[in-house]
Every structure is written in structure tokens, then in C-alpha cells.
Amino acid sequence: METNVENPRASGPAKAAEGKPRRESPPAQPWNSPSGLWQRKSTVIAALAMPLSLIPTFFIISMFGFSLNVVTLLALTLVIGILVDDAIVEIENIQKRTLAGYTPFRAAMEGADAIGLAVLATTASIVAVFLPTSFMGGMPGQFFIEFGITVAVAVVFSLLVARFVSPLMAHFSRRHEFQA
């Protein structure tokens, strides 16, 4: 097999340019795209998911008598990506249906319904992994009780926000575009 002279990593016959300069496609400009998180409305919905999930988590943490220490802050830092990811997955699925021509209500209902089981499975697996660490015994168990419960509570509130609040906000943010 011959190697391409212009691109040594490419294999196969050397038919590359034969004296013609290669045309590169223009860079993609996602901010001009009518879909996805490049829209301000979608970004605001995803950004609101974080405080809407963390504020109830702080309330539950204080009910358990935990303080904001290194362990609980580590748990919250670990969960932040999951909080935002749950909202983004819901928003993008709803957005895909909106671009397909569904009304905002129907897009929110079907989009949230289609992705709901995946979000629920992710949350259940995270809770199943981290909650048992709060039941460890001995000296490490004294530290991990705060960690395990904080992660589990934050992820459950993230599920509730992603399943109920994000589709509702997505519906209301698009509603005016479809009213006659």
C-alpha cells in the first residue's frame, strides 16, 4: 500500500491533489445555528438548573446537620457536571423536536418522555454507587457519611429539575413563537 506524500498518515494511493491546492471548508459557526445551547434561552435554562438543584440540596444538608466543609464541597463539585448535564440532555432533546415542527408543549412532553429513562437510570446508578459509602463504619465512615448523602441528594434534585422544571421552562420560552 502506498503512502500519501502530502499526508503521511493517510494510506492508499497517492491521488491527493495532483498540483491543485486543497480547499478547506469554512469553519463551522455554531452561534449562527438556530438550535442547541447557542441560543440564550437554552443557556439560561441550563444555567438555572444548577441553583434550582443546589438550593434544596443545601436545605437537606442543613437538616442532616452537615456543614459546608471540604467533604460536602467535594461532593457538590463532583455533582455539578451531572446537574448541568441532565438539564442539557433534556433541553437538546426538546430542541430537536421543536426544530422538527412540534409545538413547544408537544416537544417538551415528547422530548422529556423520550430521554426520561436514560436520565433516571443515570441518577439511580449514581445514587447506588455513592449512597452506600455513607454507611461505612469506622473513622472513614465519619467522613463519607456527608459525602455519600450530599451526592445522592444533589443528584435526586437534579433529576427532579431535569424531568419537571427544564421541560416546563423550555415550553414557556418557546411558547410565544407559535402563538398566532
C-alpha positions as CSV (number, residue, x, y, z in Angstrom):
1,M,0.0,0.0,0.0
2,E,1.4,3.4,-1.0
3,T,1.6,6.3,1.4
4,N,0.2,9.7,0.5
5,V,3.1,12.1,0.1
6,E,1.2,15.1,1.3
7,N,-0.3,13.4,4.3
8,P,1.9,10.5,5.6
9,R,-0.8,9.3,7.9
10,A,-3.3,8.8,5.1
11,S,-2.9,5.4,3.4
12,G,-3.9,4.3,0.0
13,P,-2.9,5.5,-3.5
14,A,-1.3,8.9,-3.7
15,K,-4.1,10.7,-5.5
16,A,-4.2,13.7,-3.2
17,A,-4.1,17.0,-5.0
18,E,-2.1,16.5,-8.2
19,G,-1.0,20.1,-8.2
20,K,-4.3,21.5,-7.0
21,P,-4.4,23.2,-3.6
22,R,-6.7,21.6,-1.2
23,R,-9.9,23.5,-0.4
24,E,-10.7,23.6,3.2
25,S,-14.2,24.0,4.3
26,P,-15.0,27.2,6.2
27,P,-15.1,26.9,10.0
28,A,-18.4,26.0,11.5
29,Q,-20.1,28.8,13.2
30,P,-22.4,27.2,15.8
31,W,-23.6,30.6,17.1
32,N,-25.4,31.1,13.8
33,S,-27.2,27.8,14.2
34,P,-30.9,28.0,15.1
35,S,-30.6,25.1,17.5
36,G,-28.8,23.9,20.6
37,L,-27.3,25.7,23.5
38,W,-26.0,28.6,21.5
39,Q,-29.4,30.2,22.0
40,R,-29.7,32.4,25.0
41,K,-32.9,30.8,26.1
42,S,-31.4,27.3,26.2
43,T,-28.3,28.5,28.0
44,V,-30.4,30.3,30.7
45,I,-32.5,27.1,31.2
46,A,-29.3,25.0,31.7
47,A,-27.8,27.7,33.9
48,L,-30.9,27.8,36.1
49,A,-30.7,24.1,36.7
50,M,-27.7,24.4,38.9
51,P,-29.2,26.7,41.6
52,L,-32.6,25.0,41.4
53,S,-30.8,21.7,42.2
54,L,-28.3,23.0,44.7
55,I,-30.6,25.2,46.9
56,P,-32.8,22.3,48.0
57,T,-29.6,20.3,48.5
58,F,-28.2,22.9,50.9
59,F,-31.5,22.7,52.8
60,I,-31.3,18.9,53.2
61,I,-27.7,19.2,54.1
62,S,-28.6,21.6,56.9
63,M,-31.4,19.3,58.0
64,F,-28.9,16.4,58.4
65,G,-26.7,18.8,60.5
66,F,-23.9,18.8,57.9
67,S,-21.7,21.9,57.5
68,L,-20.1,23.2,54.3
69,N,-16.7,21.6,54.8
70,V,-14.2,20.1,52.4
71,V,-16.1,16.8,52.1
72,T,-19.5,18.3,51.3
73,L,-18.0,20.8,48.9
74,L,-16.1,18.0,47.2
75,A,-19.4,16.1,46.8
76,L,-21.1,19.2,45.3
77,T,-18.2,19.8,43.0
78,L,-18.4,16.3,41.8
79,V,-22.1,16.6,41.1
80,I,-22.1,20.0,39.3
81,G,-21.3,18.4,36.0
82,I,-24.1,15.9,36.4
83,L,-26.6,18.6,37.3
84,V,-25.8,20.6,34.2
85,D,-25.7,17.5,32.0
86,D,-29.1,16.4,33.0
87,A,-30.6,19.7,32.0
88,I,-28.6,19.9,28.8
89,V,-29.8,16.4,27.7
90,E,-33.4,17.4,28.3
91,I,-33.1,20.7,26.5
92,E,-31.4,19.4,23.4
93,N,-33.9,16.6,23.1
94,I,-36.8,19.1,23.3
95,Q,-35.0,21.4,20.9
96,K,-34.6,18.6,18.4
97,R,-38.4,18.1,18.4
98,T,-39.1,21.8,18.2
99,L,-37.0,22.1,15.1
100,A,-38.9,19.1,13.7
101,G,-42.0,21.2,13.8
102,Y,-43.7,20.1,17.0
103,T,-45.4,22.7,19.1
104,P,-43.5,23.7,22.2
105,F,-45.8,21.8,24.5
106,R,-45.7,18.7,22.5
107,A,-41.9,19.0,22.0
108,A,-41.5,19.4,25.8
109,M,-43.7,16.4,26.6
110,E,-42.3,14.0,24.0
111,G,-38.7,15.2,24.4
112,A,-38.7,14.8,28.1
113,D,-40.5,11.5,27.8
114,A,-38.1,10.1,25.3
115,I,-35.0,10.9,27.4
116,G,-36.5,10.4,30.8
117,L,-35.5,6.7,31.3
118,A,-31.8,7.5,30.5
119,V,-31.7,10.4,33.0
120,L,-33.5,8.2,35.6
121,A,-31.0,5.3,35.0
122,T,-28.1,7.7,35.3
123,T,-29.4,9.1,38.6
124,A,-30.2,5.7,40.0
125,S,-26.7,4.4,39.2
126,I,-25.0,7.4,40.8
127,V,-27.2,7.0,43.9
128,A,-26.5,3.3,44.0
129,V,-22.7,3.9,43.9
130,F,-22.4,6.9,46.3
131,L,-25.1,6.4,48.9
132,P,-23.6,3.1,50.3
133,T,-20.4,5.0,51.1
134,S,-22.3,6.9,53.7
135,F,-22.9,3.7,55.6
136,M,-19.2,2.8,56.0
137,G,-18.0,2.1,59.5
138,G,-15.0,3.3,61.5
139,M,-13.1,6.5,61.0
140,P,-13.6,6.8,57.2
141,G,-17.3,6.3,57.7
142,Q,-17.5,9.5,59.7
143,F,-16.2,11.5,56.7
144,F,-18.0,9.6,54.0
145,I,-21.5,9.9,55.5
146,E,-21.6,13.6,54.5
147,F,-20.1,12.8,51.1
148,G,-22.5,10.0,50.2
149,I,-25.7,11.7,51.3
150,T,-24.7,15.0,49.7
151,V,-24.1,13.4,46.3
152,A,-27.2,11.3,46.5
153,V,-29.5,14.3,47.5
154,A,-28.0,16.6,44.9
155,V,-28.4,14.1,42.1
156,V,-32.0,13.3,43.1
157,F,-32.8,17.1,43.0
158,S,-31.1,17.3,39.6
159,L,-33.3,14.5,38.4
160,L,-36.4,16.4,39.6
161,V,-35.3,19.7,38.0
162,A,-34.4,18.0,34.7
163,R,-37.6,16.0,34.5
164,F,-40.1,18.7,35.6
165,V,-38.6,22.2,35.6
166,S,-36.4,22.2,32.5
167,P,-39.2,20.9,30.1
168,L,-41.6,23.5,31.6
169,M,-39.1,26.3,31.1
170,A,-38.4,25.1,27.6
171,H,-42.1,25.1,26.8
172,F,-42.6,28.6,28.1
173,S,-39.5,30.0,26.5
174,R,-40.8,28.9,23.0
175,R,-44.5,29.4,23.5
176,H,-44.6,32.9,22.1
177,E,-43.0,31.8,18.8
178,F,-46.0,29.6,18.0
179,Q,-48.9,31.8,19.0
180,A,-50.8,33.4,16.2
